[in-house]
Structure formats: C-alpha cells, structure tokens
C-alpha cells in the first residue's frame, strides 16, 4: 500500500471527530481522478506523494492511532488497496486494535470488492457526487460514475439499512456526502430527490456547498438564493438526519502533503509513528 499521511483530523463531520480527532489515513492514488480534486498531490496516476507500507506496518500504525486517542480509523480512498487493508486491520485487531472503522470513499468501486472489507466497517462515509453522466464527465473524471454509484449504494443500504449512534457518540451505518458543483444546481436537486426515495430513514446526509478547486481559491457552489432553495427542498423532502455546510464556512486552502502537517494546525496533528516511518 502507499500512504500519504496519517494523523488526527478535525475537519470531518462532528460525530467522526470525537474528543481528539478522527484517526485519518490518506491513501495515495485513486480510481476516479476528479478534475477538481483537492488532494491532487496524492491522487495522481504517476508518482503520487506517499510512502509504501506493508500490512504489518499499517497494523502498527493503526495501533499508534489508537494510542494517540483517535475517535476512529478513517480510511480515505483505500479502494485500490482493499485486500491489503483488510489484512492490516485483522493483524491490528489481533494485537488489541478496537477503533471503529470508517470507509471514506468516492463510491467509485464495486459491491463485489466492498464485500471483502464490509465485515470490518462500522461507518461508510461515501460520496454520491452526481447521477448525471454529463456532470460526472465534467467533475468526476469519468461519466460512468453516474451509473456506477447506484449499485454501490443499493448494496450499502441493503447491508446497513439503519444509522445508529451509541452512548459514546459513535456513528454506525451509512453517511452520504454530496458536494454541490458550480453550475450544476439541478443535478444536486436530482441527488436529493434520489436520497429521499431510496436512502431517507436508512442513511444520513452531509450536504456541502463550498467548492474549492485545486488552485486553492474557494468559491460557493451556490448563491444565497440557491442555498435557501436547498434548505427548502430538504424540508419538502423531509430529509432531517445529517449535516448542511453553511455558506460562511469558507476556508480557501488546499492540503500540502509534502509537509509533516498538510492542514492548518488547528485542523490536524500528524501521527509521530508515521513521520518516523516516512523519514527512514
């Protein structure tokens, strides 16, 4: 496997952060290659930032995250490494690893592959970027995304038809993320209607409206009038469980994975064991 960064990250949805932060693992590479990707340093097809680790090494790093006080193990874009990730988690569990597992992905994967890791996952944090082929071709790197996401979501909602929150605030089930793309407002309304028909009552929704292209200049994907319309649609569709990003949440930065801490200091804290492994 190739990993770009590991540490505590506080920029996720509130239930994922806990007291100290989500124990986030950014894997290098990606099966989708979105044209707007904020993590283009690590997701590229050629020579992405990161270090190679064995399953035994990742197991040790997972245990270090647990010792650091992480709320969970948040596996970001690990689809192309699933067999090795499974081996790593099982090795870590044999040594006392108990953190909840968050599978954080674009959704551009197959149910057959997800079956390998599903028994280990507590929460799926999965994107439903769009259901329109043209929007997918423009923003998601492949028009086929619009068709590929449907069987993935059908699989996840069948396997995990309920979101639960335990006394510790740990979220289990499916949390769907959707970003409103600039100039594609109607495509977002389509996603919200799909969610209401197929996922409401089974999954939670995280709706994001601040679009940050790789150049680093944040811009709202919606106007204030459109934002009010989004809230109205959520109300009309009776989508109540989840999160909506505010228009004021404007943080125009792109992570720099060549640094020990790619994020603003208040947002993240590197895992010392990972930095030691990277400097070897």
N, C-alpha and C positions, 0 to 999 in steps of 0.2 A: 504494500500500500504506500501511497505518497500523501503526506500530511503537511499542510501549510502553516497551521497554527493550532495551539491548544491553550485553553485557559478559562478563567471565569468571565462571562459576558453578561452585561446587564441591560442590553438593548432589545431583549425579546419581550413577548407578551408577559404581563405581570405574574401569572401563575408559574411560568418557567424560571423566573429569576430567583425566587426564594430569598433567603437572608443574605447570601453572599454572591450569587450569580449562577447562571447556567453554565455547566461544565461543557464548553463548546469545542468541538473538534472540526476544523475546516479541512476537508479532504481536497487534494489537488485534482484538477481535471473535472470534466462534467460531460454528460451525454447530450446536453442540449445546446450550449454555446449561444445564449441570448445576445443579441446585438447591443443591448443596454446594460449588460452585466456589470454590477459594481465590483465584483470580485474577478475582473478580467485578468489580473496578475496571476491568479492561481487556477483559473478555469480553462486557460487556453489549450489548444491541441498540441502545441510544441513547447517544451521546456518550461512548464509552469513552476512557479515558486513552490518549494517544499522539500521535505526530506523523506527518504524511503525508510519504512519501519516494518519489522516482521510482526506476525501475530503476537508473539511473546512480548515484544517491546511495547506494542499498543496495549496489551493487557496490563503491563506495569504502569503505563501512563494513565490508564483508566483508574487504577488503584490510587495513583497520586492525586488525581482529580477528586476522588472521594475523600482523601485525607485533607485536601485543601478546603473542604466544606462546600463543594458544588451541590446544587439542588438536583442535578440530573446529569446524564451524559447525553449531550445534544449533538447528534451525528449529522453534519451538514454535507450534503451532496456526496454520499458514500455509495451510490448505486452501483458504480462500476467496480467496487471492491467488496460487494456483499459477502461472498464466501469467506474471505479473509477476515472481514469484520465479525462475522458470526463466530469464527474460530477464536478471535481475540476476546470477545465477550465471554465465551464459555471458559476460556482459560482464566480470565479475571474472576469470574464467579467462583471457580474452584479455589480461589485464593481469598475469598471474602468480599468480593465486589457486590454491592447491593443497590446502587443508584438506579432510579428509573431510567429507561432508555427512551430518548426522543429521536424519531426518524424524521429528519428535516430535509425535504427534497422538493424538486421541481414537479414531481409527479410523472416525469417522462421516463417511465420504467414499465415493467410488465408484471402482472399478477403472479406469473409463474416464478419470477425471481423474488418477488416480495414474500412468497411462501417460505423461502429459506430463512428469512430474518423475522417474520411475523411473530413466532412464539416468544421472541425476546423483547418485542417493542411494547412500551406502555402508552406512548402518545405518538400519533402521526401528525406532524406539522407539515402539511402538504399543500403545494400551490395548486390552485385552479386558475391558471393565467388567463385563459380565454377559451371559448367554444367556437370561435370563428376562424376559419382557415386563413383568411387574409390578414387578420390581426396577428395570428400565430406566426405567419411567414415574416411579418414586418418586425415583430418584437421578440419572438421566442426562438429564432434560429431555424425553425422548421415548421412548415404549415401542417405537418402531420400531428403536431402536438394536440391540435384541437380535437382530433379523433382518438388519440392515444390516451388522453386523460380520462375518458369516460369509463372504459373497462377497469382502470385502476381504482377510480372512485367507487364503482359498483362493488369491487372486491373488498375495499376497505370498509365500506358502510355495511356490507353483509357480515364481515368478520367482527366489526366493532360498532354495533348499532346504538351505542349509548355513550355519552360523555359523563364521567364521574369525577368528583372532587373529594378527596378524603380529608380527614381532620387536619392533616399536615399541609393542605392546600395543593397536593399533587394532583395534576390533571391527567386523566387517562381516557383514551378514545381517539377521536379524530378532530383536529383543529384545522380548518381550511383557510388558507391565506389567499387573498386576491388583491392585486395592485391595479388601480385604475390607470390605464395607459393614456397618454396625451392624444387627443383626437379620436379616442375610441370609447366614448362615454356609453354609446348604445350597446357596445359589447359587454360592458360591465353590467348593465341592466339585464342583459340576457343571462349572465352568470348568476345574478341574484335571483332571477326567476327560476333558474335550474336548481339552485340551492334550496329554494322554498319548496319546490316539488319533490326533490329527491333526498335532501340532507337535513332539512329542518327537523329538530327533535332528535336527530341522531348525532349530528356534529355541531361544533361551534364555528363561528365565522370571525376572521380577522380581516377587516377591510382597510386597505392602505391607500392614501391619496397623494402622498408626496413622492414624486418621481425624481430620482437622482441618476442622471446618465453618467457614464464613465468619466466625462470631463470634470465632474465634481460640482457643477452648478445646479443646485436643487431648484425645481420648479413644480408648482402644484399641477397635478394632472387634471384637476377640475377647478372651475371657478366657484366663487361663493354661492352663486345661484345653483350651480350643478350640485354642490355639496349639500345644500338644503334639499335638493331633489333626491339625492341619495338617501338622506335620513327619512324623507317622506316614503320612499319606496320600501325601505327596511320596515317602516311602521305598517305600510299597507300589506306587506307580505308576512307580517308578524314574525320577523326574524329578530329575536331578542337576545339570544345567548352568544356572547363573544365580545369583540372589541372593534372600535372605529377610530382610526387615526384622525387627529384634529388637523385642520389646515395650518394652524400655528406651529405644528411640530416640524419645523424647518431646520434641519441640521445638514448643511451642504458639504459633506465630506465623504471621501472615498477611502476605504481602508488601505493602508500601505503595508503589505505583507512582507516587505523586506526589513521592516523594523521589528524589534522584540515585541512591542505592543502596537499593532496596526491601528488601534482605535484611540479615541480620546481617553485620557487617563481615568476619568470617572466612569467610563463605559466598560472597561475591561482590565483584567490582570493576568499576565502570562503565567503559565504553569512552569515553575522553575525546572522541573524534570525534563520538560520538552525543550527548553532553551539549552540545557546541558547536552541533550542528545543532538540538537542542531549544531552545536559548536564543536562536536567531536571531530 
